[in-house]
Amino acid sequence: MTENRKVVVKDAPEIAEEVQADYAAVVEASEPVQQEESVGIEDIPDDELVWPNGPTAGQIKAWKKEHGDVYVTSISYDKHIAWRTLTRLEYKNLFKKMEQLMQAGQLTQSEANLWNEEAIAEVCILYPSYDKQSLISEMAGLPSLISQEVLEASGFLALEVRQL
C-alpha cells in the first residue's frame, strides 16, 4: 500500500513584503495518507451485482474461467457492455463466412464491413445479451466500437512497436 503526503500551499503576502519579493508561499506537508486498496472481481461476493442491473460477480468469474479475460466498455453513465476477446478460429470462421457472402453477391464491400462488425459484437458481447436482431433499437455505433475494442484486445493492434 502506498502512502502519500498531502501538500498545502498558502499564499503569504506578508512574507513577500518582508523580504521584498513579488510573491511568497508557505508549503505545509501533512502526515502520510493511506490510499484505498483496489478491489478485484475475485474479492466481490458471487451474488453481488457488478453494476446496477448488470451481471453478478459470480457470472463474471464464470465467464473468466470459460473465456479468459473479460472486459467492460462504458457506453454511457449507466450503460455498460461486458465482452471477451475473439479466438483465432472464431476470426477465421467469421472471415470465411463473410467472404462466402460476398462471392455469392449477397454483400457489397461496405455491407461486408458492417456485417463483420456486427458478427464480432454478436460473438464477443457477454452482457447484455446481444444479437443482430437487437441492433434495431441499439446505438448505431455500438457494433463498430465493440468490434474495434475486441480486435485490439485480441492482438490485432500492437501495444508498442519499436525499431531495433
Contact map, one row per residue, 1 for C-alpha under 8 A:
11100000000000000000000000000000011010000000000000000000000000000000000000000000000000000000000000000000000000000000000000000000000000000000000000000000000000000000
11110000000000000000000000000000011000000000000000000000000000000000000000000000000000000000000000000000000000000000000000000000000000000000000000000000000000000000
11111000000000000000000000000001111000000000000000000000000000000000000000000000000000000000000000000000000000000000000000000000000000000000000000000000000000000000
01111100000000000000000000000001111000000000000000000000000000000000000000000000000000000000000000000000000000000000000000000000000000000000000000000000000000000000
00111110000000000000000000001111100000000000000000000000000000000000000000000000000000000000000000000000000000000000000000000000000000000000000000000000000000000000
00011111000000000000000000001111100000000000000000000000000000000000000000000000000000000000000000000000000000000000000000000000000000000000000000000000000000000000
00001111100000000000000000111100000000000000000000000000000000000000000000000000000000000000000000000000000000000000000000000000000000000000000000000000000000000000
00000111110000000000000000111000000000000000000000000000000000000000000000000000000000000000000000000000000000000000000000000000000000000000000000000000000000000000
00000011111000000000000011110000000000000000000000000000000000000000000000000000000000000000000000000000000000000000000000000000000000000000000000000000000000000000
00000001111100000000000011100000000000000000000000000000000000000000000000000000000000000000000000000000000000000000000000000000000000000000000000000000000000000000
00000000111110000000001111000000000000000000000000000000000000000000000000000000000000000000000000000000000000000000000000000000000000000000000000000000000000000000
00000000011111110000001111000000000000000000000000000000000000000000000000000000000000000000000000000000000000000000000000000000000000000000000000000000000000000000
00000000001111111000001110000000000000000000000000000000000000000000000000000000000000000000000000000000000000000000000000000000000000000000000000000000000000000000
00000000000111111100000000000000000000000000000000000000000000000000000000000000000000000000000000000000000000000000000000000000000000000000000000000000000000000000
00000000000111111110000100000000000000000000000000000000000000000000000000000000000000000000000000000000000000000000000000000000000000000000000000000000000000000000
00000000000111111111111100000000000000000000000000000000000000000000000000000000000000000000000000000000000000000000000000000000000000000000000000000000000000000000
00000000000011111111110000000000000000000000000000000000000000000000000000000000000000000000000000000000000000000000000000000000000000000000000000000000000000000000
00000000000001111111100000000000000000000000000000000000000000000000000000000000000000000000000000000000000000000000000000000000000000000000000000000000000000000000
00000000000000111111100000000000000000000000000000000000000000000000000000000000000000000000000000000000000000000000000000000000000000000000000000000000000000000000
00000000000000011111110000000000000000000000000000000000000000000000000000000000000000000000000000000000000000000000000000000000000000000000000000000000000000000000
00000000000000011111111100000000000000000000000000000000000000000000000000000000000000000000000000000000000000000000000000000000000000000000000000000000000000000000
00000000000000011001111100000000000000000000000000000000000000000000000000000000000000000000000000000000000000000000000000000000000000000000000000000000000000000000
00000000001110010000111110000000000000000000000000000000000000000000000000000000000000000000000000000000000000000000000000000000000000000000000000000000000000000000
00000000001110110000111111000000000000000000000000000000000000000000000000000000000000000000000000000000000000000000000000000000000000000000000000000000000000000000
00000000111110000000001111100000000000000000000000000000000000000000000000000000000000000000000000000000000000000000000000000000000000000000000000000000000000000000
00000000111100000000000111110000000000000000000000000000000000000000000000000000000000000000000000000000000000000000000000000000000000000000000000000000000000000000
00000011110000000000000011111000000000000000000000000000000000000000000000000000000000000000000000000000000000000000000000000000000000000000000000000000000000000000
00000011100000000000000001111100000000000000000000000000000000000000000000000000000000000000000000000000000000000000000000000000000000000000000000000000000000000000
00001111000000000000000000111110000000000000000000000000000000000000000000000000000000000000000000000000000000000000000000000000000000000000000000000000000000000000
00001110000000000000000000011111000000000000000000000000000000000000000000000000000000000000000000000000000000000000000000000000000000000000000000000000000000000000
00001100000000000000000000001111100000000000000000000000000000000000000000000000000000000000000000000000000000000000000000000000000000000000000000000000000000000000
00111100000000000000000000000111110000000000000000000000000000000000000000000000000000000000000000000000000000000000000000000000000000000000000000000000000000000000
00111100000000000000000000000011111000000000000000000000000000000000000000000000000000000000000000000000000000000000000000000000000000000000000000000000000000000000
11110000000000000000000000000001111100000000000000000000000000000000000000000000000000000000000000000000000000000000000000000000000000000000000000000000000000000000
11110000000000000000000000000000111110000000000000000000000000000000000000000000000000000000000000000000000000000000000000000000000000000000000000000000000000000000
00000000000000000000000000000000011111000000000000000000000000000000000000000000000000000000000000000000000000000000000000000000000000000000000000000000000000000000
10000000000000000000000000000000001111100000000000000000000000000000000000000000000000000000000000000000000000000000000000000000000000000000000000000000000000000000
00000000000000000000000000000000000111110000000000000000000000000000000000000000000000000000000000000000000000000000000000000000000000000000000000000000000000000000
00000000000000000000000000000000000011111011000000000000000000000000000000000000000000000000000000000000000000000000000000000000000000000000000000000000000000000000
00000000000000000000000000000000000001111111000000000000000000000000000000000000000000000000000000000000000000000000000000000000000000000000000000000000000000000000
00000000000000000000000000000000000000111111000000000000100110000000000000000000000000000000000000000000000000000000000000000000000000000000000000000000000000000000
00000000000000000000000000000000000000011111100000000000100010000000000000000000000000000000000000000000000000000000000000000000000000000000000000000000000000000000
00000000000000000000000000000000000000111111100000000000000000000000000000000000000000000000000000000000000000000000000000000000000000000000000000000000000000000000
00000000000000000000000000000000000000111111110100000000100000000000000000000000000000000000000000000000000000000000000000000000000000000000000000000000000000000000
00000000000000000000000000000000000000000111111100000000110000000000000000000000000000000000000000000000000000000000000000000000000000000000000000000000000000000000
00000000000000000000000000000000000000000001111100000001111000000000000000000000000000000000000000000000000000000000000000000000000000000000000000000000000000000000
00000000000000000000000000000000000000000000111110000001110000000000000000000000000000000000000000000000000000000000000000000000000000000000000000000000000000000000
00000000000000000000000000000000000000000001111111000001110000000000000000000000000000000000000000000000000000000000000000000000000000000000000000000000000000000000
00000000000000000000000000000000000000000000001111111111100000000000000000000000000000000000000000000000000000000000000000000000000000000000000000000000000000000000
00000000000000000000000000000000000000000000000111110111100000000000000000000000000000000000000000000000000000000000000000000000000000000000000000000000000000000000
00000000000000000000000000000000000000000000000011111110000000000000000000000000000000000000000000000000000000000000000000000000000000000000000000000000000000000000
00000000000000000000000000000000000000000000000011111100000000000000000000000100000000000000000000000000000000000000000000000000000000000000000000000000000000000000
00000000000000000000000000000000000000000000000010111110000000000000000000000000000000000000000000000000000000000000000000000000000000000000000000000000000000000000
00000000000000000000000000000000000000000000000011111111000000000000000000000001000000000000000000000000000000000000000000000011000000000000000000000000000000000000
00000000000000000000000000000000000000000000000011101111101100000000000000000000000000000000000000000000000000000000000000000010000000000000000000000000000000000000
00000000000000000000000000000000000000000000011111000111111100000000000000000000000000000000000000000000000000000000000000000000000000000000000000000000000000000000
00000000000000000000000000000000000000001101111111000011111110000000000000000000000000000000000000000000000000000000000000000000000000000000000000000000000000000000
00000000000000000000000000000000000000000000111100000001111111000000000000000000000000000000000000000000000000000000000000000000000000000000000000000000000000000000
00000000000000000000000000000000000000000000010000000011111111100000000000000000000000000000000000000000000000000000000000000000000000000000000000000000000000000000
00000000000000000000000000000000000000001000000000000011111111110000010000000000000000000000000000000000000000000000000000000000000000000000000000000000000000000000
00000000000000000000000000000000000000001100000000000000111111111000000000000000000000000000000000000000000000000000000000000000000000000000000000000000000000000000
00000000000000000000000000000000000000000000000000000000011111111100000000000000000000000000000000000000000000000000000000000000000000000000000000000000000000000000
00000000000000000000000000000000000000000000000000000000001111111111010000000000000000000000000000000000000000000000000000000000000000000000000000000000000000000000
00000000000000000000000000000000000000000000000000000000000111111111110000000000000000000000000000000000000000000000000000000000000000000000000000000000000000000000
00000000000000000000000000000000000000000000000000000000000011111111000000000000000000000000000000000000000000000000000000000000000000000000000000000000000000000000
00000000000000000000000000000000000000000000000000000000000001111111000000000000000000000000000000000000000000000000000000000000000000000000000000000000000000000000
00000000000000000000000000000000000000000000000000000000000000111111110000000000000110000000000000000000000000000000000000000000000000000000000000000000000000000000
00000000000000000000000000000000000000000000000000000000000000111111110000000000000100000000000000000000000000000000000000000000000000000000000000000000000000000000
00000000000000000000000000000000000000000000000000000000000000010011111000000000000110000000000000000000000000000000000000000000000000000000000000000000000000000000
00000000000000000000000000000000000000000000000000000000000100110011111100000000011110000000000000000000000000000000000000000000000000000000000000000000000000000000
00000000000000000000000000000000000000000000000000000000000000000000111110000000011100000000000000000000000000000000000000000000000000000000000000000000000000000000
00000000000000000000000000000000000000000000000000000000000000000000011111000001111000000000000000000000000000000000000000000000000000000000000000000000000000000000
00000000000000000000000000000000000000000000000000000000000000000000001111100001111000000000000000000000000000000000000000000000000000000000000001000000000000000000
00000000000000000000000000000000000000000000000000000000000000000000000111111111100000000000000000000000000000000000000000000000000000000000000000000000000000000000
00000000000000000000000000000000000000000000000000000000000000000000000011111111100000000000000000000000000000000000000000000000000000000000000000000000000000000000
00000000000000000000000000000000000000000000000000000000000000000000000001111111000000000000000000000000000000000000000000000000000000000000000000000000000000000000
00000000000000000000000000000000000000000000000000000000000000000000000001111110000000000000000000000000000000000000000000000000000000000000000000000000000000000000
00000000000000000000000000000000000000000000000000010000000000000000000001111111000000000000000000000000000000000000000000000000000000000000000000000000000000000000
00000000000000000000000000000000000000000000000000000000000000000000000001111111100000000000000000000000000000000000000000000000000000000000000000000000000000000000
00000000000000000000000000000000000000000000000000000100000000000000000111110111110000000000000000000000000000000000000000000000000000000000000000000000000000000000
00000000000000000000000000000000000000000000000000000000000000000000000111100011111000000000000000000000000000000000000000001111000000000000000000000000000000000000
00000000000000000000000000000000000000000000000000000000000000000000011110000001111100000000000000000000000000000000000000001111000000000000000000000000000000000000
00000000000000000000000000000000000000000000000000000000000000000000011110000000111110000000000000000000000000000000000000011110000000000000000000000100000000000000
00000000000000000000000000000000000000000000000000000000000000000011111000000000011111000000000000000000000000000000000000011100000000000000000000000100000000000000
00000000000000000000000000000000000000000000000000000000000000000010110000000000001111100000000000000000000000000000000000010000000000000000000000000110110000000000
00000000000000000000000000000000000000000000000000000000000000000000000000000000000111110110000000000000000000000000000100110000000000000000000000000110010000000000
00000000000000000000000000000000000000000000000000000000000000000000000000000000000011111110000000000000000000000000000000000000000000000000000000000000010000000000
00000000000000000000000000000000000000000000000000000000000000000000000000000000000001111111000000000000000000000000000000000000000000000000000000000000000000000000
00000000000000000000000000000000000000000000000000000000000000000000000000000000000000111111100000000000000000000000000000000000000000000000000000000000000000000000
00000000000000000000000000000000000000000000000000000000000000000000000000000000000001111111110000000000000000000000000000000000000000000000000000000000000000000000
00000000000000000000000000000000000000000000000000000000000000000000000000000000000001111111111000000000000000000000000000000000000000000000000000000000000000000000
00000000000000000000000000000000000000000000000000000000000000000000000000000000000000011111111100000000000000000000000000000000000000000000000000000000000000000000
00000000000000000000000000000000000000000000000000000000000000000000000000000000000000001111111110000000000000000000000000000000000000000000000000000000000000000000
00000000000000000000000000000000000000000000000000000000000000000000000000000000000000000111111111000000000000000001001100000000000000000000000000000000000000000000
00000000000000000000000000000000000000000000000000000000000000000000000000000000000000000011111111100000000000000001000000000000000000000000000000000000000000000000
00000000000000000000000000000000000000000000000000000000000000000000000000000000000000000001111111110000000000000000000000000000000000000000000000000000000000000000
00000000000000000000000000000000000000000000000000000000000000000000000000000000000000000000111111111000000000000000000000000000000000000000000000000000000000000000
00000000000000000000000000000000000000000000000000000000000000000000000000000000000000000000011111111100000000010011000000000000000000000000000000000000000000000000
00000000000000000000000000000000000000000000000000000000000000000000000000000000000000000000001111111110000000000000000000000000000000000000000000000000000000000000
00000000000000000000000000000000000000000000000000000000000000000000000000000000000000000000000111111111000000000000000000000000000000000000000000000000000000000000
00000000000000000000000000000000000000000000000000000000000000000000000000000000000000000000000011111111111000000000000000000000000000000000000000000000000000000000
00000000000000000000000000000000000000000000000000000000000000000000000000000000000000000000000001111111111110010000000000000000000000000000000000000000000000000000
00000000000000000000000000000000000000000000000000000000000000000000000000000000000000000000000000111111110000000000000000000000000000000000000000000000000000000000
00000000000000000000000000000000000000000000000000000000000000000000000000000000000000000000000000011111111000000000000000000000000000000000000000000000000000000000
00000000000000000000000000000000000000000000000000000000000000000000000000000000000000000000000000001111111100000000000000000000000000000000000000000000000000000000
00000000000000000000000000000000000000000000000000000000000000000000000000000000000000000000000000001111111100000000000000000000000000000000000000000000000000000000
00000000000000000000000000000000000000000000000000000000000000000000000000000000000000000000000000001101111111110000000000000000000000000000000000000000000000000000
00000000000000000000000000000000000000000000000000000000000000000000000000000000000000000000000000000100111111110000000000000000000000000000000000000000000000000000
00000000000000000000000000000000000000000000000000000000000000000000000000000000000000000000000000000100001111111000000000000000000000000000000000000000000000000000
00000000000000000000000000000000000000000000000000000000000000000000000000000000000000000000000000000000001111111100000000000000000000000000000000000000000000000000
00000000000000000000000000000000000000000000000000000000000000000000000000000000000000000000000000000000001111111110000000000000000000000000000000000000000000000000
00000000000000000000000000000000000000000000000000000000000000000000000000000000000000000000000001000100001111111111000000000000000000000000000000000000000000000000
00000000000000000000000000000000000000000000000000000000000000000000000000000000000000000000000000000000000011111111100000000000000000000000000000000000000000000000
00000000000000000000000000000000000000000000000000000000000000000000000000000000000000000000000000000000000001111111110000000000000000000000000100000000000000000000
00000000000000000000000000000000000000000000000000000000000000000000000000000000000000000000000001000000000000111111111000000000000000000000000000000000000000000000
00000000000000000000000000000000000000000000000000000000000000000000000000000000000000000000011001000000000000011111111100000000000000000000000000000000000000000000
00000000000000000000000000000000000000000000000000000000000000000000000000000000000000000000000000000000000000001111111110000000000000000000001100110000000000000000
00000000000000000000000000000000000000000000000000000000000000000000000000000000000000000000000000000000000000000111111111000000000100000000001100100000000000000000
00000000000000000000000000000000000000000000000000000000000000000000000000000000000000000000010000000000000000000011111111100000000100000000000000000000000000000000
00000000000000000000000000000000000000000000000000000000000000000000000000000000000001000000010000000000000000000001111111110000000000000000001000100100000000000000
00000000000000000000000000000000000000000000000000000000000000000000000000000000000000000000000000000000000000000000111111111000010000000000001001100000000000000000
00000000000000000000000000000000000000000000000000000000000000000000000000000000000000000000000000000000000000000000011111111000011100000000000000000000000000000000
00000000000000000000000000000000000000000000000000000000000000000000000000000000000001000000000000000000000000000000001111111000000000000000000000000000000000000000
00000000000000000000000000000000000000000000000000000000000000000000000000000000001111000000000000000000000000000000000111111100000000000000000000000100000000000000
00000000000000000000000000000000000000000000000000000000000000000000000000000000111100000000000000000000000000000000000011111111110000000000000000000000000000000000
00000000000000000000000000000000000000000000000000000000000000000000000000000000111100000000000000000000000000000000000000011111110000000000000000000000000000000000
00000000000000000000000000000000000000000000000000000110000000000000000000000000111000000000000000000000000000000000000000001111110000000000000000000000000000000000
00000000000000000000000000000000000000000000000000000100000000000000000000000000110000000000000000000000000000000000000000001111110000000000000000000000000000000000
00000000000000000000000000000000000000000000000000000000000000000000000000000000000000000000000000000000000000000000000000001111111000000000000000000000000000000000
00000000000000000000000000000000000000000000000000000000000000000000000000000000000000000000000000000000000000000000000011001111111101000000000000000000000000000000
00000000000000000000000000000000000000000000000000000000000000000000000000000000000000000000000000000000000000000000000001000000111111100000000000000000000000000000
00000000000000000000000000000000000000000000000000000000000000000000000000000000000000000000000000000000000000000000011001000000011111100000000000000000000000000000
00000000000000000000000000000000000000000000000000000000000000000000000000000000000000000000000000000000000000000000000000000000001111110000000000000000000000000000
00000000000000000000000000000000000000000000000000000000000000000000000000000000000000000000000000000000000000000000000000000000011111111100000000000000000000000000
00000000000000000000000000000000000000000000000000000000000000000000000000000000000000000000000000000000000000000000000000000000001111111111000000000000000000000000
00000000000000000000000000000000000000000000000000000000000000000000000000000000000000000000000000000000000000000000000000000000000011111100000000000000000000000000
00000000000000000000000000000000000000000000000000000000000000000000000000000000000000000000000000000000000000000000000000000000000001111110000000000000000000000000
00000000000000000000000000000000000000000000000000000000000000000000000000000000000000000000000000000000000000000000000000000000000001111111010000000000000000000000
00000000000000000000000000000000000000000000000000000000000000000000000000000000000000000000000000000000000000000000000000000000000000101111110000000000000000000000
00000000000000000000000000000000000000000000000000000000000000000000000000000000000000000000000000000000000000000000000000000000000000100111111000000000000000000000
00000000000000000000000000000000000000000000000000000000000000000000000000000000000000000000000000000000000000000000000000000000000000000011111110000000000000000000
00000000000000000000000000000000000000000000000000000000000000000000000000000000000000000000000000000000000000000000000000000000000000000111111111000000000000000000
00000000000000000000000000000000000000000000000000000000000000000000000000000000000000000000000000000000000000000000110110000000000000000001111111100000000000000000
00000000000000000000000000000000000000000000000000000000000000000000000000000000000000000000000000000000000000000100110000000000000000000000111111110000000000000000
00000000000000000000000000000000000000000000000000000000000000000000000000000000000000000000000000000000000000000000000000000000000000000000111111111000000000000000
00000000000000000000000000000000000000000000000000000000000000000000000010000000000000000000000000000000000000000000000010000000000000000000011111111100000000000000
00000000000000000000000000000000000000000000000000000000000000000000000000000000000000000000000000000000000000000000110110000000000000000000001111111110000000000000
00000000000000000000000000000000000000000000000000000000000000000000000000000000000000000000000000000000000000000000100000000000000000000000000111111111000000000000
00000000000000000000000000000000000000000000000000000000000000000000000000000000000000000000000000000000000000000000000000000000000000000000000011111111100000000000
00000000000000000000000000000000000000000000000000000000000000000000000000000000001111000000000000000000000000000000000100010000000000000000000001111111110000000000
00000000000000000000000000000000000000000000000000000000000000000000000000000000000011000000000000000000000000000000000000000000000000000000000000111111111110000000
00000000000000000000000000000000000000000000000000000000000000000000000000000000000000000000000000000000000000000000000000000000000000000000000000011111111111000000
00000000000000000000000000000000000000000000000000000000000000000000000000000000000010000000000000000000000000000000000000000000000000000000000000001111111110000000
00000000000000000000000000000000000000000000000000000000000000000000000000000000000011100000000000000000000000000000000000000000000000000000000000000111111100000000
00000000000000000000000000000000000000000000000000000000000000000000000000000000000000000000000000000000000000000000000000000000000000000000000000000011111111000000
00000000000000000000000000000000000000000000000000000000000000000000000000000000000000000000000000000000000000000000000000000000000000000000000000000011111111000000
00000000000000000000000000000000000000000000000000000000000000000000000000000000000000000000000000000000000000000000000000000000000000000000000000000011101111100000
00000000000000000000000000000000000000000000000000000000000000000000000000000000000000000000000000000000000000000000000000000000000000000000000000000001001111111000
00000000000000000000000000000000000000000000000000000000000000000000000000000000000000000000000000000000000000000000000000000000000000000000000000000000000011111000
00000000000000000000000000000000000000000000000000000000000000000000000000000000000000000000000000000000000000000000000000000000000000000000000000000000000001111100
00000000000000000000000000000000000000000000000000000000000000000000000000000000000000000000000000000000000000000000000000000000000000000000000000000000000001111110
00000000000000000000000000000000000000000000000000000000000000000000000000000000000000000000000000000000000000000000000000000000000000000000000000000000000000011111
00000000000000000000000000000000000000000000000000000000000000000000000000000000000000000000000000000000000000000000000000000000000000000000000000000000000000001111
00000000000000000000000000000000000000000000000000000000000000000000000000000000000000000000000000000000000000000000000000000000000000000000000000000000000000000111
